[in-house]
């Protein structure tokens, strides 16, 4: 019999990330054990948002927290799956490339996040999974105050090639009762609207790039019969209705929402930070619930 293995080995990461991966739920190999105890699992994979990354008093540069969308979701869906346990194996900066090939900031015993997820699916009665990928593939395309459209196109093309490979392997490894939800993306660059004319230009241009990514993801997930949480819609990403924000005056609604739901408009040392705050993670959780219910 193969000896039990930990899901991944915790090791120090780069100081710029300041991240310790948090795994919620025990790693006990064997579907038979899970079936005997009646344990059911929610496996949460992807990048930093999947592990509730946000700045904290202890780590203003950011760290994994227990106030992420997965933590909110596992509590909300226990009416469907009583006793549901959460396992988070995501990694800050994860892309479709690191998912398939390894590397990145997090060392896994099984070498890649995908292999680790497959191992988990083989050995646990997993009824729910969220997949949060795509945004980090194109982060470098939106930098220095401008959107590199060629880079965006190339990054989205790569996601289009690699995400189906990832989903096919996850589907094959999961049991017949596994439900998967893909996660769409909000536009954190809307927070740059508050930084003069250059920031407004970047905020405006970024909407098209994020929308292009979300449209591609929607098509990929749909081809596998997987619903996608409409996070952009929940964050009112395309709404420009004038809205008052304390300290900033009247801004478009999409900017106001980014300020309210992320750390992009927070003062140093907590901001600007692209990650959601606790309210933002709750909104994402609600978008996932809506996708699960077919809303």
C-alpha positions in Angstrom: 0.0 0.0 0.0 1.3 3.4 -0.9 2.1 5.4 2.3 0.0 8.4 3.2 1.3 11.6 1.7 0.8 15.2 2.7 -1.0 17.3 0.2 2.1 19.6 -0.1 5.1 20.4 2.0 5.1 23.9 3.6 8.3 25.8 2.9 9.3 29.5 3.2 8.4 31.5 0.1 9.7 34.7 -1.4 9.6 37.7 1.0 7.6 39.7 -1.6 4.9 37.1 -1.4 5.0 36.6 2.3 2.7 33.7 2.0 2.2 30.5 3.9 -0.2 28.1 2.2 -3.2 27.1 4.4 -4.8 23.7 3.9 -8.2 23.4 5.5 -9.3 19.8 6.1 -7.3 16.6 6.7 -5.4 14.7 4.0 -6.4 11.1 4.5 -5.8 9.0 1.4 -8.5 6.5 0.4 -12.0 7.0 -1.0 -13.0 4.1 1.2 -12.2 6.0 4.3 -14.1 9.0 3.1 -17.1 6.9 2.2 -17.1 5.2 5.5 -17.1 8.4 7.5 -19.5 10.1 5.1 -16.9 13.0 4.7 -17.5 15.2 1.6 -15.0 17.7 0.4 -14.8 21.0 -1.4 -11.5 21.3 -3.3 -10.4 24.9 -4.0 -7.7 25.4 -6.7 -6.2 28.4 -8.4 -4.2 31.5 -7.5 -4.0 33.8 -4.5 -7.7 34.7 -4.4 -8.5 31.0 -4.0 -6.8 31.1 -0.6 -8.2 34.4 0.6 -5.0 36.4 0.1 -5.3 39.9 1.4 -3.3 42.4 3.5 -3.6 42.0 7.3 -2.3 43.8 10.4 0.3 41.0 10.8 1.3 41.0 7.1 0.4 44.3 5.4 2.0 42.9 2.2 -0.6 40.1 2.2 -1.1 36.6 3.3 -3.6 33.7 3.1 -6.6 34.3 5.4 -9.7 32.4 6.5 -11.9 35.2 5.1 -11.7 34.2 1.4 -14.6 33.2 -0.9 -13.9 29.5 -0.3 -14.3 29.9 3.5 -17.6 31.8 2.9 -18.9 29.3 0.4 -18.2 26.1 2.4 -20.4 27.5 5.1 -23.2 28.6 2.7 -23.5 25.3 0.9 -23.6 23.0 3.9 -27.4 23.0 3.5 -26.7 21.0 0.3 -23.7 19.0 1.7 -23.9 18.8 5.5 -20.5 18.4 7.1 -18.7 19.6 3.9 -14.9 20.1 4.5 -12.7 22.6 2.7 -9.3 21.8 1.2 -7.4 24.7 -0.3 -4.3 24.0 -2.4 -4.1 27.2 -4.4 -0.9 29.2 -4.8 -0.3 33.0 -5.2 0.7 33.8 -8.8 -0.6 30.4 -10.2 -1.1 30.4 -13.9 -2.2 27.6 -16.3 1.5 27.1 -17.0 2.5 26.5 -13.4 -0.7 24.4 -12.9 0.6 22.1 -15.6 4.3 22.3 -15.4 5.1 23.4 -11.8 7.4 26.2 -10.7 5.9 29.3 -9.2 5.9 30.2 -5.5 4.6 27.0 -3.9 6.4 23.6 -3.7 4.1 20.6 -3.9 4.9 17.1 -3.0 3.3 16.0 -6.2 5.3 18.6 -8.1 2.4 20.6 -9.6 -0.9 21.9 -8.3 -2.7 19.9 -10.9 -1.1 16.6 -9.9 -1.9 17.4 -6.3 -5.5 18.1 -7.1 -5.8 14.9 -9.1 -4.3 12.9 -6.2 -6.9 14.5 -3.9 -9.7 13.7 -6.2 -8.6 10.1 -6.4 -8.5 9.7 -2.6 -11.4 11.9 -1.4 -15.1 12.0 -1.9 -15.0 15.5 -3.5 -18.4 16.9 -4.4 -17.5 20.5 -5.2 -14.5 22.2 -6.8 -13.8 25.8 -7.8 -11.2 26.6 -10.5 -9.7 30.1 -10.3 -7.2 30.5 -13.2 -6.5 33.0 -16.0 -5.9 36.4 -14.5 -2.3 35.7 -13.5 -1.5 34.6 -17.1 -2.1 38.2 -18.3 -1.1 40.3 -15.3 2.2 41.3 -17.0 0.3 42.6 -19.9 -1.2 45.4 -17.9 1.7 47.2 -16.4 3.4 50.6 -16.4 0.2 52.4 -17.0 -0.8 50.7 -20.2 -2.4 47.6 -21.7 -0.3 45.6 -24.1 -3.0 44.3 -26.4 -0.7 41.8 -28.2 0.4 40.4 -24.9 -3.3 40.1 -23.8 -4.2 38.2 -27.0 -1.2 35.9 -26.6 -1.9 35.2 -22.9 -5.6 34.5 -23.6 -4.7 32.2 -26.5 -2.4 30.2 -24.1 -5.2 30.0 -21.5 -7.4 28.7 -24.4 -4.9 25.9 -25.1 -4.0 24.9 -21.5 -7.2 25.4 -19.4 -9.1 22.7 -21.4 -6.2 20.2 -20.7 -6.5 21.1 -17.0 -10.3 20.7 -16.9 -10.2 17.4 -18.8 -7.8 15.9 -16.3 -9.8 17.2 -13.3 -13.0 15.9 -14.8 -11.5 12.5 -15.4 -10.1 12.3 -11.8 -13.3 13.4 -10.1 -16.2 11.2 -9.2 -19.6 11.3 -10.9 -21.1 13.6 -8.2 -18.4 16.2 -8.6 -19.6 19.7 -9.4 -17.1 22.2 -10.7 -17.5 26.0 -10.9 -15.1 28.2 -12.8 -14.3 31.7 -11.4 -14.6 34.8 -13.6 -12.5 37.9 -12.8 -13.2 41.4 -11.7 -11.0 44.3 -12.9 -8.7 45.6 -10.1 -7.1 48.2 -12.4 -10.3 50.3 -12.1 -8.7 51.5 -8.9 -6.2 53.4 -11.0 -9.0 55.7 -12.0 -8.2 57.8 -8.9 -4.6 58.5 -10.0 -5.0 61.3 -12.6 -5.6 61.2 -16.3 -3.1 58.4 -17.0 -4.8 56.2 -14.4 -8.2 56.9 -16.0 -6.9 55.8 -19.4 -5.6 52.6 -17.9 -8.8 51.9 -16.0 -10.8 52.4 -19.2 -8.5 50.2 -21.3 -8.3 47.4 -18.7 -12.0 46.7 -18.9 -11.7 45.5 -22.4 -8.8 43.1 -21.5 -10.6 41.6 -18.5 -13.8 41.3 -20.5 -11.9 39.5 -23.3 -10.4 37.1 -20.7 -13.8 36.4 -19.1 -15.4 35.8 -22.4 -12.8 33.2 -23.3 -13.1 31.5 -19.9 -16.9 31.4 -20.2 -16.6 29.6 -23.6 -14.0 27.1 -22.3 -16.0 26.3 -19.1 -19.3 26.0 -21.1 -17.6 23.5 -23.5 -17.2 21.2 -20.4 -20.7 21.9 -19.1 -19.2 23.9 -16.2 -20.9 27.1 -15.0 -18.8 30.2 -14.4 -19.3 32.6 -11.6 -20.0 36.1 -13.0 -17.6 37.9 -10.7 -17.3 40.9 -13.1 -21.1 41.3 -13.1 -21.2 41.1 -9.3 -18.5 43.9 -9.2 -20.5 46.0 -11.7 -17.4 46.1 -13.9 -19.0 47.8 -16.8 -21.3 50.2 -14.9 -20.3 53.9 -15.2 -23.2 55.4 -13.2 -21.9 58.4 -11.2 -21.4 57.3 -7.6 -20.1 59.2 -4.6 -17.1 57.8 -2.8 -16.0 59.3 0.5 -12.6 60.9 0.0 -12.7 60.6 -3.8 -15.8 62.4 -4.8 -18.0 61.3 -7.7 -16.6 58.4 -9.7 -18.1 55.7 -12.0 -19.9 53.0 -10.2 -17.4 50.3 -11.3 -14.6 52.3 -9.6 -16.7 52.8 -6.5 -17.3 49.0 -6.3 -13.6 48.2 -6.7 -12.8 50.7 -3.9 -15.5 49.0 -1.7 -14.6 45.4 -2.4 -10.8 45.3 -2.8 -7.8 47.0 -1.3 -7.0 49.0 -4.4 -8.0 52.3 -2.9 -6.8 51.7 0.6 -4.0 53.8 2.0 -0.5 52.4 2.6 0.6 50.0 4.0 -2.5 47.9 3.1 -3.1 49.4 -0.4 -3.1 49.6 -3.2 -3.5 45.8 -3.3 -5.4 44.0 -6.1 -7.0 41.4 -3.8 -10.5 41.5 -2.5 -11.3 42.4 1.1 -13.6 40.4 3.2 -16.7 42.0 1.6 -15.3 41.4 -1.8 -14.7 37.7 -1.1 -18.3 37.4 0.1 -19.5 38.9 -3.1 -17.5 36.3 -5.1 -18.9 33.6 -2.9 -22.4 34.7 -3.7 -21.6 34.7 -7.4 -20.4 31.1 -7.1 -23.6 30.2 -5.3 -25.6 31.7 -8.1 -23.7 29.7 -10.7 -24.3 26.6 -8.7 -28.0 27.2 -8.6 -28.1 28.1 -12.3 -28.8 31.8 -11.7 
